[in-house]
Amino acid sequence: MLGERIPLTKVKTMRNALSEKNTLNNFLKEHAYRLSQISSRASNLTIHPLRNIMDMLYVGNTTIGTPPQEFQVVFDTGSSDLWVPSIFCNSPACSTQVRFRHLESSTFRPTQKTFSIAYGSGSMKGFLAYDTIRIGDLVSNDQLFGLSIAECGCEGEPFDGILGLNYPNISVFGGIPVFDNLKNQSAISEPVFAFYWSKNKWEGSVVMFGGVDKSYYVHMDRISMKRKVIACSGSCEAVVDTGTSLILGPTRLVNNIQKLIGATPRGSKDSRGHCCTTFKENRLRTLTETWILGDVFLRLYFSVFDQGNDRIGLAQAV
C-alpha cells in the first residue's frame, strides 16, 4: 500500500507517531484483512494531519479556489456541508477568521441560493457557490460550499469553518458533500475515511483510504459503572461525531451520571463545546435517548467511517 504524507507545521502524522513507537508494521499486519476490504493494493493512502486545540476540537487545513486560499476547518462527521466566511462578513466572529476572497479565484462560480443555520447559542447566514476544494493532494472540482455573510454566537472560535463528512441526506445546502464528490470524481477509490487522535495533545490525523445508519448512528447496549447500568438500559442510539468535543446526552441522564462520579458542571461555554456542537445537541431533544460520542470518546480509538457499507469500526488506539 502506498502512502502519502501531507505536512503541517508542528504536527505529526499517524504514520510518524506509530513509526516512533515501532508499532507501524505491527498495526498494518494486524489490520491487513480490514484494510484489504476497503482499499486495493494499487490505491493511495492519504494521511492528513490535524491540530488539537486545548483538547476541545481538532482542526486541519483545506484550500479553496485557484490559486488556493488556505483555511483551518473542523473535519466534522456530524454535518455534511463545507462553509467558510466570505469577505462580506463583518460580524465580530469573522474578524478573527480567514475570509474567502472570491474575486481572486479563477474557478469561483456564484449562485443565487442562500442558506441560514440556527445554533443553540447563535446563528449564521450566507450564500452558496462553487469552487475547487483541496485536502492535501485530493481535489474536488466544482464543489458546492457556503460563504457566510453574518455569524452570531461563534466569536473567538479557533477555526475558520466546518468541513462536513456526513451523508448527503442531512445536508443543509441540499448538495453533494466534499467526500462524496471526491469519490464521484475518482479522487479516492473507496468511500472510506478514518480518524486517529494521538495521545500527544498536539497531534491528530484524518486518513482517507484511496481510499450504520445514513448519519453515523450506532447502537449502544448500555452505559454502566461498576457493573451497574446507569443509562441506555435496553440499548439506545449514539451519533459518532468528530465535530463535538464532549459526550452529550439527555440532560436528566447526564446530570445523574455527573452526580454518580462526583462531577460538577462548569456552566460555561467550554463545558458544552463550540457553537456548532450546541446546534447538534438541540437536535437530540426530539429523539429518544440519543447520545453524541465526541472527541473525548474518539480519542481512545482509531475510528473508521465506511460509507460504502454503512458501518463504523472502532479499534483501540495505540
C-alpha positions as CSV (number, residue, x, y, z in Angstrom):
1,M,0.0,0.0,0.0
2,L,1.4,3.4,-1.0
3,G,1.3,6.2,1.5
4,E,1.3,10.0,1.1
5,R,2.1,12.4,3.9
6,I,0.8,16.0,3.9
7,P,2.9,18.1,6.3
8,L,1.6,20.8,8.6
9,T,3.7,22.9,10.9
10,K,4.4,21.2,14.3
11,V,2.0,18.3,13.6
12,K,3.0,14.6,13.3
13,T,1.1,12.2,11.1
14,M,-0.3,9.0,12.4
15,R,2.4,7.2,10.4
16,N,5.2,9.1,12.1
17,A,3.6,8.6,15.5
18,L,3.4,4.8,15.0
19,S,6.9,4.6,13.5
20,E,8.4,6.3,16.5
21,K,6.9,3.6,18.7
22,N,8.0,0.8,16.3
23,T,4.3,-0.2,16.0
24,L,3.5,0.8,12.4
25,N,4.4,-2.5,10.8
26,N,2.6,-4.4,13.6
27,F,-0.5,-2.3,13.1
28,L,-0.6,-2.8,9.3
29,K,-0.1,-6.6,9.7
30,E,-2.8,-6.9,12.4
31,H,-5.3,-4.9,10.4
32,A,-4.4,-6.0,6.9
33,Y,-7.6,-8.0,6.5
34,R,-9.6,-5.0,7.3
35,L,-7.7,-2.7,5.0
36,S,-8.0,-5.1,2.1
37,Q,-11.8,-4.8,2.3
38,I,-11.7,-1.1,1.9
39,S,-8.7,-0.4,-0.3
40,S,-7.0,-2.1,-3.2
41,R,-3.2,-2.7,-3.5
42,A,-2.8,0.0,-6.2
43,S,-4.7,2.7,-4.2
44,N,-3.2,5.5,-2.3
45,L,-3.4,6.2,1.4
46,T,-3.6,10.0,2.2
47,I,-2.9,10.9,5.8
48,H,-3.9,14.5,6.6
49,P,-2.7,16.0,9.9
50,L,-5.0,17.7,12.4
51,R,-4.2,20.1,15.3
52,N,-5.5,19.6,18.8
53,I,-7.0,22.9,20.2
54,M,-6.9,22.7,24.0
55,D,-8.4,19.1,23.9
56,M,-11.7,20.7,22.7
57,L,-11.6,20.1,19.0
58,Y,-9.3,19.1,16.1
59,V,-8.7,21.3,13.1
60,G,-6.9,20.8,9.8
61,N,-6.2,22.8,6.7
62,T,-8.1,22.8,3.4
63,T,-7.8,25.2,0.5
64,I,-10.5,26.8,-1.7
65,G,-10.1,28.4,-5.1
66,T,-7.5,28.9,-7.8
67,P,-4.9,29.8,-6.7
68,P,-5.6,28.1,-3.4
69,Q,-6.6,30.0,-0.3
70,E,-6.0,28.1,2.9
71,F,-8.5,27.7,5.8
72,Q,-8.4,25.9,9.1
73,V,-11.6,23.8,9.4
74,V,-13.1,21.2,11.7
75,F,-13.4,17.9,9.9
76,D,-16.9,17.1,11.2
77,T,-18.7,13.8,10.9
78,G,-21.8,15.4,12.5
79,S,-22.6,17.5,9.4
80,S,-22.4,17.3,5.6
81,D,-21.6,20.8,4.4
82,L,-18.5,22.9,3.9
83,W,-18.6,26.6,4.8
84,V,-16.1,29.4,5.4
85,P,-16.5,33.2,5.9
86,S,-16.8,35.5,3.0
87,I,-15.2,38.9,2.6
88,F,-18.7,40.3,3.0
89,C,-18.9,39.1,6.6
90,N,-18.4,42.0,9.1
91,S,-19.5,40.2,12.2
92,P,-17.1,40.2,15.2
93,A,-16.7,36.4,14.7
94,C,-15.4,36.9,11.2
95,S,-12.8,39.5,12.3
96,T,-10.5,36.7,13.6
97,Q,-11.2,34.3,10.8
98,V,-9.7,33.9,7.3
99,R,-12.3,35.2,4.8
100,F,-12.6,33.8,1.3
101,R,-11.6,36.3,-1.4
102,H,-13.8,35.2,-4.3
103,L,-12.6,37.8,-6.8
104,E,-9.1,36.2,-6.6
105,S,-10.2,32.8,-7.7
106,S,-10.5,32.0,-11.4
107,T,-12.6,28.9,-10.7
108,F,-15.2,30.6,-8.5
109,R,-18.8,30.2,-9.6
110,P,-21.5,32.0,-7.7
111,T,-25.2,31.0,-7.3
112,Q,-28.3,32.9,-6.3
113,K,-29.0,30.5,-3.4
114,T,-28.8,31.5,0.2
115,F,-28.7,29.5,3.4
116,S,-29.1,30.0,7.2
117,I,-28.3,27.8,10.2
118,A,-29.7,28.4,13.7
119,Y,-27.5,27.3,16.5
120,G,-28.5,26.8,20.2
121,S,-26.2,29.7,21.0
122,G,-26.4,31.8,17.8
123,S,-26.9,31.7,14.1
124,M,-25.3,32.3,10.7
125,K,-26.4,33.0,7.2
126,G,-24.7,33.3,3.8
127,F,-24.8,32.3,0.2
128,L,-23.8,29.2,-1.9
129,A,-21.1,29.0,-4.5
130,Y,-18.9,26.5,-6.4
131,D,-15.1,26.3,-6.5
132,T,-12.2,23.9,-6.3
133,I,-11.5,22.3,-2.9
134,R,-8.3,20.6,-1.9
135,I,-7.4,18.4,1.0
136,G,-3.7,17.8,0.6
137,D,-3.4,16.4,-2.9
138,L,-7.1,15.3,-3.1
139,V,-9.1,17.7,-5.3
140,S,-12.8,18.2,-5.5
141,N,-13.7,20.2,-8.6
142,D,-16.7,22.5,-8.9
143,Q,-17.6,21.8,-5.2
144,L,-20.7,23.4,-3.7
145,F,-19.9,25.2,-0.4
146,G,-21.2,28.0,1.7
147,L,-19.9,31.5,2.3
148,S,-21.1,33.2,5.5
149,I,-22.1,36.9,5.5
150,A,-23.1,37.1,9.1
151,E,-22.2,34.9,12.2
152,C,-23.6,35.3,15.7
153,G,-22.5,33.3,18.7
154,C,-19.3,31.9,17.4
155,E,-16.9,34.7,18.4
156,G,-13.4,33.6,19.3
157,E,-13.6,30.1,17.9
158,P,-10.2,28.8,16.8
159,F,-11.2,27.8,13.3
160,D,-12.4,29.4,10.1
161,G,-15.2,27.0,9.1
162,I,-16.6,23.5,9.0
163,L,-16.0,20.6,6.5
164,G,-18.8,18.1,6.9
165,L,-18.1,14.4,6.2
166,N,-21.6,13.0,6.9
167,Y,-24.1,11.6,4.3
168,P,-25.8,13.8,1.7
169,N,-29.2,13.2,3.2
170,I,-28.5,15.6,6.2
171,S,-27.0,18.4,4.0
172,V,-28.5,21.8,4.9
173,F,-27.3,23.0,1.4
174,G,-29.0,20.1,-0.4
175,G,-25.9,19.5,-2.4
176,I,-23.2,16.8,-2.8
177,P,-20.7,16.9,0.2
178,V,-16.9,17.1,-0.4
179,F,-16.2,13.5,0.5
180,D,-18.9,12.2,-1.9
181,N,-17.6,14.4,-4.7
182,L,-14.0,13.0,-4.1
183,K,-15.5,9.6,-4.7
184,N,-17.6,10.6,-7.7
185,Q,-14.6,12.3,-9.3
186,S,-12.4,9.2,-8.7
187,A,-10.1,11.1,-6.4
188,I,-10.5,8.2,-4.0
189,S,-11.2,4.6,-4.8
190,E,-13.4,3.7,-1.9
191,P,-15.8,5.8,0.3
192,V,-13.9,5.2,3.5
193,F,-12.0,7.5,5.8
194,A,-10.7,7.2,9.4
195,F,-9.6,9.3,12.3
196,Y,-6.7,8.9,14.7
197,W,-6.4,11.2,17.8
198,S,-2.9,10.9,19.2
199,K,-2.4,11.0,23.0
200,N,0.0,13.8,22.3
201,K,-2.0,16.9,22.8
202,W,-0.7,18.5,19.5
203,E,-1.5,15.6,17.2
204,G,-4.3,14.0,15.2
205,S,-4.9,12.7,11.7
206,V,-7.7,12.1,9.3
207,V,-6.9,9.1,7.0
208,M,-8.6,8.8,3.6
209,F,-8.2,5.4,2.0
210,G,-7.7,6.0,-1.7
211,G,-9.1,5.4,-0.1
212,V,-24.6,2.1,10.3
213,D,-27.1,4.4,9.6
214,K,-27.1,7.1,7.0
215,S,-25.9,9.7,9.5
216,Y,-23.3,7.8,11.5
217,Y,-25.6,6.4,14.2
218,V,-24.5,3.4,16.2
219,H,-26.5,1.3,18.7
220,M,-25.2,1.1,22.2
221,D,-26.1,-1.8,24.6
222,R,-25.7,0.1,27.8
223,I,-23.8,2.7,29.8
224,S,-22.6,1.2,33.1
225,M,-20.4,1.9,36.1
226,K,-19.1,-0.7,38.4
227,R,-21.2,-3.3,36.5
228,K,-24.4,-1.4,37.2
229,V,-26.4,0.1,34.3
230,I,-26.7,3.9,34.8
231,A,-28.1,4.9,31.4
232,C,-29.0,3.4,28.0
233,S,-30.8,0.5,29.6
234,G,-32.0,-1.9,26.9
235,S,-30.0,-0.2,24.1
236,C,-30.0,3.3,22.7
237,E,-28.6,5.3,19.8
238,A,-25.5,7.4,19.5
239,V,-24.0,9.7,16.9
240,V,-20.3,9.3,16.3
241,D,-19.2,12.9,15.8
242,T,-15.7,14.3,15.3
243,G,-17.1,17.8,15.4
244,T,-18.2,17.6,19.0
245,S,-15.8,18.0,21.9
246,L,-17.5,16.0,24.6
247,I,-20.0,13.2,25.2
248,L,-23.5,14.7,25.1
249,G,-26.8,13.1,26.1
250,P,-30.3,13.7,27.6
251,T,-30.0,16.3,30.4
252,R,-31.6,14.1,33.1
253,L,-29.3,11.2,32.4
254,V,-26.2,13.3,32.1
255,N,-26.9,15.1,35.4
256,N,-27.4,11.7,37.1
257,I,-24.0,10.4,35.8
258,Q,-22.3,13.6,36.9
259,K,-23.7,13.0,40.4
260,L,-22.6,9.4,40.5
261,I,-19.0,10.3,39.5
262,G,-18.9,13.4,41.7
263,A,-18.5,15.9,38.8
264,T,-19.7,19.5,38.9
265,P,-20.9,21.1,35.6
266,R,-18.8,24.2,34.8
267,G,-21.7,26.1,33.4
268,S,-19.5,27.7,30.8
269,K,-19.2,27.6,27.0
270,D,-16.1,25.4,27.4
271,S,-18.1,22.7,29.1
272,R,-20.5,22.5,26.2
273,G,-18.2,22.7,23.2
274,H,-18.3,25.2,20.3
275,C,-21.4,26.8,18.8
276,C,-21.9,24.1,16.1
277,T,-21.8,21.4,18.8
278,T,-24.7,23.2,20.6
279,F,-26.7,23.1,17.4
280,K,-26.3,19.3,17.3
281,E,-27.2,19.0,21.0
282,N,-30.5,20.7,20.3
283,R,-31.5,18.1,17.7
284,L,-31.3,15.4,20.4
285,R,-34.3,16.8,22.2
286,T,-36.6,15.4,19.5
287,L,-35.2,11.9,19.7
288,T,-35.5,9.1,22.3
289,E,-32.3,8.7,24.4
290,T,-29.8,9.6,21.8
291,W,-26.2,10.4,22.7
292,I,-23.3,12.1,20.9
293,L,-19.9,10.5,21.2
294,G,-17.4,13.3,20.6
295,D,-13.7,13.7,20.6
296,V,-13.2,12.8,24.3
297,F,-14.5,9.3,23.4
298,L,-13.0,9.0,19.9
299,R,-9.5,9.9,21.3
300,L,-9.4,6.4,22.7
301,Y,-9.9,4.7,19.3
302,F,-8.8,4.5,15.7
303,S,-12.2,5.1,14.1
304,V,-13.1,4.1,10.5
305,F,-16.1,5.5,8.7
306,D,-17.1,3.2,5.9
307,Q,-19.9,4.9,3.8
308,G,-19.8,2.2,1.2
309,N,-21.0,-0.4,3.7
310,D,-22.8,1.9,6.1
311,R,-20.7,0.9,9.1
312,I,-18.3,2.4,11.6
313,G,-15.3,0.5,13.0
314,L,-13.5,1.2,16.3
315,A,-10.1,-0.2,17.3
316,Q,-8.2,0.6,20.4
317,A,-5.7,3.4,19.7
318,V,-2.0,2.6,20.2
